[in-house]
Amino acid sequence: MDEVEDPSIRLGKGYTLTRLPPPQTFAEGQRLVYGLLAACAGIFCGACAVAMIALLMWGGWSLAHEHSIIAIFGWSLGGFIAAMVAVIVGLLAGGPVGRFRMSANRDGACLEADGGAQ
């Protein structure tokens, strides 16, 4: 008799994490890759933003250059965050989401993300 592998991962203290089934089609595999890339991009960019703020706060800058350094870091961090959002939205739009649809009417504004029937 073959032994069946337990599909759950024990986390301790009574918590278990159920494993996801493997992708059945190529499209599901691509969605998984895009989702992982988007998650990694968010984590990496968030860590870089924290590192920039830490460097700004504890960098030991001289008082003479403090204002210009803060302006440079502020604009750099703003551009970095805008680029981070663009990359993550681009990965999601090209991967698992497929397309975005926006509409505005008297009832309010609406943003829909459609994965499409594939």
N, CA, C and O atoms as a GROMACS GRO file, in nm:
protein
  472
    1MET      N    1   0.084  -0.117   0.000
    1MET     CA    2   0.000   0.000   0.000
    1MET      C    3   0.089   0.124   0.000
    1MET      O    4   0.183   0.132   0.079
    2ASP      N    5   0.061   0.220  -0.088
    2ASP     CA    6   0.137   0.345  -0.094
    2ASP      C    7   0.092   0.439   0.017
    2ASP      O    8  -0.026   0.449   0.049
    3GLU      N    9   0.190   0.507   0.073
    3GLU     CA   10   0.160   0.603   0.178
    3GLU      C   11   0.132   0.739   0.116
    3GLU      O   12   0.209   0.786   0.032
    4VAL      N   13   0.022   0.802   0.156
    4VAL     CA   14  -0.018   0.930   0.100
    4VAL      C   15   0.048   1.040   0.184
    4VAL      O   16   0.041   1.039   0.306
    5GLU      N   17   0.111   1.136   0.114
    5GLU     CA   18   0.176   1.248   0.182
    5GLU      C   19   0.071   1.344   0.236
    5GLU      O   20  -0.027   1.376   0.168
    6ASP      N   21   0.092   1.390   0.359
    6ASP     CA   22   0.000   1.485   0.421
    6ASP      C   23   0.012   1.619   0.350
    6ASP      O   24   0.122   1.674   0.344
    7PRO      N   25  -0.100   1.676   0.295
    7PRO     CA   26  -0.091   1.802   0.220
    7PRO      C   27  -0.080   1.926   0.307
    7PRO      O   28  -0.076   2.037   0.254
    8SER      N   29  -0.075   1.910   0.441
    8SER     CA   30  -0.069   2.027   0.527
    8SER      C   31   0.069   2.042   0.589
    8SER      O   32   0.144   1.945   0.604
    9ILE      N   33   0.101   2.165   0.625
    9ILE     CA   34   0.228   2.198   0.690
    9ILE      C   35   0.196   2.240   0.832
    9ILE      O   36   0.112   2.328   0.853
   10ARG      N   37   0.260   2.178   0.928
   10ARG     CA   38   0.236   2.211   1.068
   10ARG      C   39   0.321   2.330   1.108
   10ARG      O   40   0.443   2.330   1.090
   11LEU      N   41   0.255   2.434   1.163
   11LEU     CA   42   0.324   2.555   1.204
   11LEU      C   43   0.348   2.560   1.354
   11LEU      O   44   0.414   2.653   1.401
   12GLY      N   45   0.298   2.468   1.428
   12GLY     CA   46   0.315   2.466   1.573
   12GLY      C   47   0.194   2.525   1.643
   12GLY      O   48   0.117   2.601   1.584
   13LYS      N   49   0.177   2.488   1.770
   13LYS     CA   50   0.068   2.537   1.854
   13LYS      C   51  -0.068   2.512   1.791
   13LYS      O   52  -0.160   2.592   1.808
   14GLY      N   53  -0.083   2.402   1.719
   14GLY     CA   54  -0.213   2.365   1.664
   14GLY      C   55  -0.248   2.430   1.531
   14GLY      O   56  -0.357   2.406   1.479
   15TYR      N   57  -0.159   2.511   1.473
   15TYR     CA   58  -0.186   2.576   1.345
   15TYR      C   59  -0.130   2.492   1.231
   15TYR      O   60  -0.019   2.441   1.239
   16THR      N   61  -0.208   2.479   1.126
   16THR     CA   62  -0.161   2.408   1.007
   16THR      C   63  -0.187   2.495   0.885
   16THR      O   64  -0.282   2.574   0.881
   17LEU      N   65  -0.103   2.479   0.785
   17LEU     CA   66  -0.115   2.551   0.660
   17LEU      C   67  -0.136   2.448   0.550
   17LEU      O   68  -0.052   2.359   0.531
   18THR      N   69  -0.246   2.458   0.478
   18THR     CA   70  -0.275   2.362   0.373
   18THR      C   71  -0.202   2.401   0.245
   18THR      O   72  -0.203   2.518   0.205
   19ARG      N   73  -0.137   2.305   0.183
   19ARG     CA   74  -0.065   2.331   0.058
   19ARG      C   75  -0.165   2.355  -0.056
   19ARG      O   76  -0.270   2.291  -0.062
   20LEU      N   77  -0.129   2.446  -0.144
   20LEU     CA   78  -0.212   2.470  -0.262
   20LEU      C   79  -0.187   2.359  -0.363
   20LEU      O   80  -0.076   2.306  -0.370
   21PRO      N   81  -0.287   2.325  -0.442
   21PRO     CA   82  -0.263   2.224  -0.546
   21PRO      C   83  -0.172   2.282  -0.654
   21PRO      O   84  -0.172   2.404  -0.676
   22PRO      N   85  -0.096   2.199  -0.722
   22PRO     CA   86  -0.008   2.250  -0.829
   22PRO      C   87  -0.091   2.301  -0.946
   22PRO      O   88  -0.205   2.258  -0.965
   23PRO      N   89  -0.036   2.394  -1.024
   23PRO     CA   90  -0.110   2.446  -1.139
   23PRO      C   91  -0.141   2.334  -1.239
   23PRO      O   92  -0.057   2.249  -1.267
   24GLN      N   93  -0.263   2.336  -1.292
   24GLN     CA   94  -0.306   2.233  -1.386
   24GLN      C   95  -0.282   2.272  -1.532
   24GLN      O   96  -0.269   2.184  -1.618
   25THR      N   97  -0.277   2.402  -1.560
   25THR     CA   98  -0.256   2.448  -1.697
   25THR      C   99  -0.138   2.544  -1.701
   25THR      O  100  -0.090   2.590  -1.598
   26PHE      N  101  -0.093   2.574  -1.821
   26PHE     CA  102   0.017   2.669  -1.839
   26PHE      C  103  -0.023   2.807  -1.789
   26PHE      O  104   0.058   2.877  -1.728
   27ALA      N  105  -0.149   2.848  -1.815
   27ALA     CA  106  -0.196   2.981  -1.772
   27ALA      C  107  -0.194   2.993  -1.620
   27ALA      O  108  -0.158   3.097  -1.566
   28GLU      N  109  -0.234   2.886  -1.551
   28GLU     CA  110  -0.230   2.889  -1.405
   28GLU      C  111  -0.086   2.900  -1.354
   28GLU      O  112  -0.060   2.969  -1.256
   29GLY      N  113   0.005   2.833  -1.421
   29GLY     CA  114   0.147   2.843  -1.384
   29GLY      C  115   0.200   2.984  -1.406
   29GLY      O  116   0.277   3.034  -1.324
   30GLN      N  117   0.159   3.046  -1.515
   30GLN     CA  118   0.202   3.185  -1.541
   30GLN      C  119   0.144   3.280  -1.438
   30GLN      O  120   0.213   3.372  -1.394
   31ARG      N  121   0.019   3.261  -1.400
   31ARG     CA  122  -0.041   3.345  -1.296
   31ARG      C  123   0.035   3.330  -1.165
   31ARG      O  124   0.055   3.428  -1.093
   32LEU      N  125   0.076   3.208  -1.133
   32LEU     CA  126   0.152   3.184  -1.012
   32LEU      C  127   0.286   3.258  -1.017
   32LEU      O  128   0.326   3.320  -0.919
   33VAL      N  129   0.355   3.252  -1.131
   33VAL     CA  130   0.483   3.320  -1.146
   33VAL      C  131   0.466   3.471  -1.134
   33VAL      O  132   0.542   3.537  -1.064
   34TYR      N  133   0.365   3.526  -1.203
   34TYR     CA  134   0.342   3.670  -1.195
   34TYR      C  135   0.304   3.713  -1.054
   34TYR      O  136   0.348   3.818  -1.007
   35GLY      N  137   0.224   3.633  -0.985
   35GLY     CA  138   0.188   3.665  -0.848
   35GLY      C  139   0.309   3.665  -0.756
   35GLY      O  140   0.323   3.753  -0.670
   36LEU      N  141   0.398   3.567  -0.773
   36LEU     CA  142   0.520   3.563  -0.693
   36LEU      C  143   0.613   3.679  -0.726
   36LEU      O  144   0.674   3.738  -0.636
   37LEU      N  145   0.623   3.714  -0.855
   37LEU     CA  146   0.706   3.829  -0.894
   37LEU      C  147   0.652   3.959  -0.834
   37LEU      O  148   0.729   4.043  -0.788
   38ALA      N  149   0.521   3.975  -0.836
   38ALA     CA  150   0.461   4.097  -0.779
   38ALA      C  151   0.486   4.102  -0.629
   38ALA      O  152   0.516   4.209  -0.575
   39ALA      N  153   0.472   3.989  -0.560
   39ALA     CA  154   0.497   3.987  -0.416
   39ALA      C  155   0.643   4.018  -0.386
   39ALA      O  156   0.673   4.095  -0.295
   40CYS      N  157   0.735   3.957  -0.462
   40CYS     CA  158   0.878   3.983  -0.440
   40CYS      C  159   0.914   4.127  -0.473
   40CYS      O  160   0.996   4.187  -0.404
   41ALA      N  161   0.853   4.184  -0.575
   41ALA     CA  162   0.880   4.324  -0.610
   41ALA      C  163   0.834   4.416  -0.498
   41ALA      O  164   0.903   4.512  -0.465
   42GLY      N  165   0.720   4.388  -0.441
   42GLY     CA  166   0.671   4.471  -0.331
   42GLY      C  167   0.760   4.462  -0.208
   42GLY      O  168   0.788   4.563  -0.144
   43ILE      N  169   0.803   4.341  -0.175
   43ILE     CA  170   0.890   4.322  -0.059
   43ILE      C  171   1.024   4.390  -0.081
   43ILE      O  172   1.074   4.458   0.008
   44PHE      N  173   1.084   4.372  -0.199
   44PHE     CA  174   1.214   4.432  -0.228
   44PHE      C  175   1.206   4.584  -0.226
   44PHE      O  176   1.291   4.650  -0.167
   45CYS      N  177   1.105   4.640  -0.291
   45CYS     CA  178   1.094   4.785  -0.297
   45CYS      C  179   1.062   4.844  -0.160
   45CYS      O  180   1.110   4.952  -0.127
   46GLY      N  181   0.982   4.776  -0.082
   46GLY     CA  182   0.956   4.822   0.054
   46GLY      C  183   1.082   4.821   0.139
   46GLY      O  184   1.105   4.915   0.215
   47ALA      N  185   1.163   4.716   0.126
   47ALA     CA  186   1.289   4.710   0.200
   47ALA      C  187   1.385   4.820   0.155
   47ALA      O  188   1.455   4.879   0.238
   48CYS      N  189   1.390   4.847   0.026
   48CYS     CA  190   1.477   4.955  -0.024
   48CYS      C  191   1.429   5.092   0.025
   48CYS      O  192   1.511   5.178   0.057
   49ALA      N  193   1.298   5.112   0.032
   49ALA     CA  194   1.246   5.239   0.083
   49ALA      C  195   1.282   5.256   0.230
   49ALA      O  196   1.319   5.365   0.272
   50VAL      N  197   1.271   5.149   0.309
   50VAL     CA  198   1.309   5.156   0.449
   50VAL      C  199   1.458   5.184   0.463
   50VAL      O  200   1.499   5.261   0.550
   51ALA      N  201   1.540   5.122   0.377
   51ALA     CA  202   1.685   5.146   0.382
   51ALA      C  203   1.717   5.291   0.347
   51ALA      O  204   1.807   5.351   0.408
   52MET      N  205   1.646   5.349   0.250
   52MET     CA  206   1.670   5.490   0.216
   52MET      C  207   1.633   5.582   0.332
   52MET      O  208   1.705   5.677   0.360
   53ILE      N  209   1.522   5.553   0.397
   53ILE     CA  210   1.481   5.636   0.511
   53ILE      C  211   1.580   5.622   0.625
   53ILE      O  212   1.614   5.721   0.690
   54ALA      N  213   1.627   5.499   0.652
   54ALA     CA  214   1.726   5.478   0.758
   54ALA      C  215   1.856   5.550   0.726
   54ALA      O  216   1.918   5.610   0.815
   55LEU      N  217   1.900   5.547   0.600
   55LEU     CA  218   2.020   5.618   0.561
   55LEU      C  219   2.004   5.768   0.577
   55LEU      O  220   2.098   5.838   0.615
   56LEU      N  221   1.885   5.817   0.548
   56LEU     CA  222   1.858   5.960   0.564
   56LEU      C  223   1.859   5.999   0.712
   56LEU      O  224   1.913   6.103   0.748
   57MET      N  225   1.799   5.915   0.796
   57MET     CA  226   1.790   5.950   0.937
   57MET      C  227   1.922   5.935   1.011
   57MET      O  228   1.958   6.021   1.092
   58TRP      N  229   1.996   5.828   0.985
   58TRP     CA  230   2.118   5.800   1.061
   58TRP      C  231   2.244   5.807   0.976
   58TRP      O  232   2.343   5.741   1.005
   59GLY      N  233   2.240   5.888   0.870
   59GLY     CA  234   2.355   5.898   0.780
   59GLY      C  235   2.468   5.986   0.829
   59GLY      O  236   2.578   5.981   0.775
   60GLY      N  237   2.443   6.066   0.931
   60GLY     CA  238   2.547   6.154   0.983
   60GLY      C  239   2.580   6.268   0.887
   60GLY      O  240   2.697   6.300   0.868
   61TRP      N  241   2.478   6.328   0.827
   61TRP     CA  242   2.499   6.434   0.729
   61TRP      C  243   2.538   6.564   0.799
   61TRP      O  244   2.496   6.589   0.912
   62SER      N  245   2.617   6.645   0.733
   62SER     CA  246   2.657   6.775   0.789
   62SER      C  247   2.539   6.872   0.780
   62SER      O  248   2.454   6.860   0.692
   63LEU      N  249   2.538   6.968   0.870
   63LEU     CA  250   2.428   7.065   0.872
   63LEU      C  251   2.426   7.153   0.747
   63LEU      O  252   2.320   7.199   0.705
   64ALA      N  253   2.543   7.177   0.688
   64ALA     CA  254   2.550   7.262   0.570
   64ALA      C  255   2.480   7.198   0.450
   64ALA      O  256   2.423   7.269   0.366
   65HIS      N  257   2.484   7.067   0.441
   65HIS     CA  258   2.426   6.997   0.326
   65HIS      C  259   2.293   6.930   0.357
   65HIS      O  260   2.236   6.862   0.271
   66GLU      N  261   2.244   6.947   0.477
   66GLU     CA  262   2.125   6.874   0.520
   66GLU      C  263   2.003   6.903   0.434
   66GLU      O  264   1.931   6.810   0.396
   67HIS      N  265   1.977   7.030   0.401
   67HIS     CA  266   1.858   7.064   0.324
   67HIS      C  267   1.863   7.004   0.183
   67HIS      O  268   1.764   6.948   0.137
   68SER      N  269   1.975   7.015   0.116
   68SER     CA  270   1.985   6.961  -0.020
   68SER      C  271   1.978   6.809  -0.021
   68SER      O  272   1.922   6.750  -0.113
   69ILE      N  273   2.034   6.744   0.081
   69ILE     CA  274   2.029   6.598   0.088
   69ILE      C  275   1.885   6.552   0.114
   69ILE      O  276   1.841   6.453   0.056
   70ILE      N  277   1.814   6.623   0.199
   70ILE     CA  278   1.674   6.587   0.225
   70ILE      C  279   1.591   6.605   0.098
   70ILE      O  280   1.505   6.522   0.069
   71ALA      N  281   1.615   6.711   0.024
   71ALA     CA  282   1.541   6.732  -0.101
   71ALA      C  283   1.572   6.622  -0.202
   71ALA      O  284   1.481   6.570  -0.267
   72ILE      N  285   1.698   6.585  -0.215
   72ILE     CA  286   1.736   6.479  -0.309
   72ILE      C  287   1.674   6.346  -0.269
   72ILE      O  288   1.617   6.275  -0.352
   73PHE      N  289   1.684   6.313  -0.140
   73PHE     CA  290   1.626   6.187  -0.093
   73PHE      C  291   1.474   6.187  -0.105
   73PHE      O  292   1.414   6.085  -0.139
   74GLY      N  293   1.411   6.300  -0.078
   74GLY     CA  294   1.265   6.307  -0.088
   74GLY      C  295   1.216   6.283  -0.230
   74GLY      O  296   1.125   6.204  -0.252
   75TRP      N  297   1.278   6.351  -0.326
   75TRP     CA  298   1.239   6.331  -0.466
   75TRP      C  299   1.274   6.191  -0.513
   75TRP      O  300   1.199   6.130  -0.589
   76SER      N  301   1.388   6.138  -0.469
   76SER     CA  302   1.426   6.002  -0.508
   76SER      C  303   1.329   5.900  -0.451
   76SER      O  304   1.288   5.807  -0.521
   77LEU      N  305   1.292   5.917  -0.325
   77LEU     CA  306   1.198   5.824  -0.264
   77LEU      C  307   1.060   5.834  -0.329
   77LEU      O  308   0.994   5.732  -0.349
   78GLY      N  309   1.017   5.954  -0.362
   78GLY     CA  310   0.890   5.970  -0.432
   78GLY      C  311   0.890   5.901  -0.568
   78GLY      O  312   0.794   5.833  -0.603
   79GLY      N  313   0.997   5.920  -0.645
   79GLY     CA  314   1.009   5.852  -0.773
   79GLY      C  315   1.020   5.702  -0.759
   79GLY      O  316   0.966   5.627  -0.840
   80PHE      N  317   1.089   5.659  -0.655
   80PHE     CA  318   1.105   5.515  -0.630
   80PHE      C  319   0.970   5.451  -0.599
   80PHE      O  320   0.940   5.343  -0.649
   81ILE      N  321   0.889   5.518  -0.517
   81ILE     CA  322   0.758   5.464  -0.483
   81ILE      C  323   0.667   5.463  -0.606
   81ILE      O  324   0.591   5.368  -0.625
   82ALA      N  325   0.673   5.567  -0.689
   82ALA     CA  326   0.593   5.570  -0.812
   82ALA      C  327   0.636   5.457  -0.906
   82ALA      O  328   0.551   5.391  -0.967
   83ALA      N  329   0.766   5.434  -0.918
   83ALA     CA  330   0.814   5.325  -1.003
   83ALA      C  331   0.773   5.190  -0.947
   83ALA      O  332   0.739   5.099  -1.022
   84MET      N  333   0.776   5.176  -0.815
   84MET     CA  334   0.735   5.051  -0.752
   84MET      C  335   0.589   5.021  -0.783
   84MET      O  336   0.554   4.908  -0.817
   85VAL      N  337   0.504   5.120  -0.771
   85VAL     CA  338   0.362   5.101  -0.801
   85VAL      C  339   0.343   5.065  -0.948
   85VAL      O  340   0.264   4.976  -0.980
   86ALA      N  341   0.414   5.133  -1.036
   86ALA     CA  342   0.401   5.105  -1.180
   86ALA      C  343   0.444   4.962  -1.213
   86ALA      O  344   0.378   4.894  -1.292
   87VAL      N  345   0.554   4.915  -1.153
   87VAL     CA  346   0.602   4.780  -1.182
   87VAL      C  347   0.505   4.676  -1.128
   87VAL      O  348   0.474   4.579  -1.198
   88ILE      N  349   0.457   4.694  -1.007
   88ILE     CA  350   0.367   4.595  -0.948
   88ILE      C  351   0.235   4.592  -1.024
   88ILE      O  352   0.184   4.483  -1.052
   89VAL      N  353   0.179   4.707  -1.058
   89VAL     CA  354   0.055   4.710  -1.136
   89VAL      C  355   0.080   4.651  -1.275
   89VAL      O  356  -0.006   4.580  -1.328
   90GLY      N  357   0.196   4.679  -1.335
   90GLY     CA  358   0.229   4.622  -1.466
   90GLY      C  359   0.239   4.471  -1.461
   90GLY      O  360   0.192   4.402  -1.552
   91LEU      N  361   0.301   4.417  -1.355
   91LEU     CA  362   0.309   4.272  -1.341
   91LEU      C  363   0.171   4.210  -1.322
   91LEU      O  364   0.141   4.106  -1.381
   92LEU      N  365   0.090   4.274  -1.242
   92LEU     CA  366  -0.044   4.218  -1.220
   92LEU      C  367  -0.132   4.232  -1.343
   92LEU      O  368  -0.211   4.142  -1.372
   93ALA      N  369  -0.120   4.343  -1.416
   93ALA     CA  370  -0.202   4.361  -1.535
   93ALA      C  371  -0.159   4.266  -1.646
   93ALA      O  372  -0.242   4.220  -1.725
   94GLY      N  373  -0.030   4.237  -1.654
   94GLY     CA  374   0.019   4.146  -1.757
   94GLY      C  375   0.001   4.001  -1.720
   94GLY      O  376   0.007   3.914  -1.806
   95GLY      N  377  -0.020   3.974  -1.593
   95GLY     CA  378  -0.027   3.836  -1.547
   95GLY      C  379  -0.165   3.793  -1.505
   95GLY      O  380  -0.251   3.768  -1.590
   96PRO      N  381  -0.188   3.784  -1.375
   96PRO     CA  382  -0.313   3.722  -1.330
   96PRO      C  383  -0.437   3.807  -1.350
   96PRO      O  384  -0.546   3.751  -1.364
   97VAL      N  385  -0.426   3.938  -1.352
   97VAL     CA  386  -0.546   4.020  -1.363
   97VAL      C  387  -0.591   4.031  -1.508
   97VAL      O  388  -0.708   4.008  -1.538
   98GLY      N  389  -0.502   4.066  -1.597
   98GLY     CA  390  -0.538   4.073  -1.738
   98GLY      C  391  -0.570   4.212  -1.785
   98GLY      O  392  -0.507   4.262  -1.878
   99ARG      N  393  -0.668   4.278  -1.723
   99ARG     CA  394  -0.702   4.414  -1.765
   99ARG      C  395  -0.775   4.486  -1.652
   99ARG      O  396  -0.836   4.424  -1.566
  100PHE      N  397  -0.766   4.616  -1.657
  100PHE     CA  398  -0.836   4.701  -1.563
  100PHE      C  399  -0.942   4.780  -1.638
  100PHE      O  400  -0.922   4.815  -1.754
  101ARG      N  401  -1.055   4.806  -1.574
  101ARG     CA  402  -1.159   4.886  -1.634
  101ARG      C  403  -1.203   4.990  -1.530
  101ARG      O  404  -1.235   4.955  -1.416
  102MET      N  405  -1.206   5.115  -1.571
  102MET     CA  406  -1.246   5.222  -1.481
  102MET      C  407  -1.370   5.288  -1.538
  102MET      O  408  -1.387   5.301  -1.659
  103SER      N  409  -1.459   5.331  -1.447
  103SER     CA  410  -1.577   5.405  -1.489
  103SER      C  411  -1.618   5.500  -1.378
  103SER      O  412  -1.593   5.475  -1.260
  104ALA      N  413  -1.680   5.608  -1.418
  104ALA     CA  414  -1.731   5.705  -1.322
  104ALA      C  415  -1.869   5.750  -1.368
  104ALA      O  416  -1.890   5.779  -1.486
  105ASN      N  417  -1.962   5.754  -1.274
  105ASN     CA  418  -2.096   5.802  -1.304
  105ASN      C  419  -2.151   5.874  -1.181
  105ASN      O  420  -2.075   5.903  -1.088
  106ARG      N  421  -2.279   5.900  -1.179
  106ARG     CA  422  -2.338   5.975  -1.066
  106ARG      C  423  -2.332   5.896  -0.936
  106ARG      O  424  -2.334   5.955  -0.827
  107ASP      N  425  -2.326   5.766  -0.945
  107ASP     CA  426  -2.322   5.683  -0.824
  107ASP      C  427  -2.182   5.678  -0.763
  107ASP      O  428  -2.168   5.646  -0.645
  108GLY      N  429  -2.080   5.710  -0.840
  108GLY     CA  430  -1.943   5.708  -0.789
  108GLY      C  431  -1.847   5.653  -0.893
  108GLY      O  432  -1.883   5.630  -1.008
  109ALA      N  433  -1.725   5.632  -0.850
  109ALA     CA  434  -1.620   5.580  -0.938
  109ALA      C  435  -1.602   5.431  -0.911
  109ALA      O  436  -1.624   5.383  -0.800
  110CYS      N  437  -1.562   5.359  -1.015
  110CYS     CA  438  -1.545   5.214  -1.005
  110CYS      C  439  -1.417   5.172  -1.076
  110CYS      O  440  -1.389   5.217  -1.187
  111LEU      N  441  -1.339   5.086  -1.013
  111LEU     CA  442  -1.220   5.027  -1.074
  111LEU      C  443  -1.236   4.877  -1.066
  111LEU      O  444  -1.245   4.821  -0.956
  112GLU      N  445  -1.240   4.810  -1.180
  112GLU     CA  446  -1.258   4.666  -1.183
  112GLU      C  447  -1.134   4.601  -1.242
  112GLU      O  448  -1.076   4.652  -1.338
  113ALA      N  449  -1.094   4.489  -1.185
  113ALA     CA  450  -0.985   4.407  -1.237
  113ALA      C  451  -1.044   4.276  -1.285
  113ALA      O  452  -1.104   4.202  -1.208
  114ASP      N  453  -1.028   4.248  -1.414
  114ASP     CA  454  -1.089   4.130  -1.474
  114ASP      C  455  -0.981   4.034  -1.517
  114ASP      O  456  -0.892   4.069  -1.594
  115GLY      N  457  -0.989   3.911  -1.468
  115GLY     CA  458  -0.893   3.808  -1.507
  115GLY      C  459  -0.930   3.743  -1.638
  115GLY      O  460  -0.845   3.682  -1.703
  116GLY      N  461  -1.053   3.755  -1.678
  116GLY     CA  462  -1.098   3.696  -1.805
  116GLY      C  463  -1.118   3.547  -1.793
  116GLY      O  464  -1.052   3.481  -1.712
  117ALA      N  465  -1.205   3.494  -1.873
  117ALA     CA  466  -1.228   3.350  -1.875
  117ALA      C  467  -1.130   3.288  -1.974
  117ALA      O  468  -1.136   3.312  -2.094
  118GLN      N  469  -1.039   3.207  -1.919
  118GLN     CA  470  -0.937   3.147  -2.006
  118GLN      C  471  -0.948   2.998  -2.004
  118GLN      O  472  -0.871   2.929  -2.071
   0.00000   0.00000   0.00000
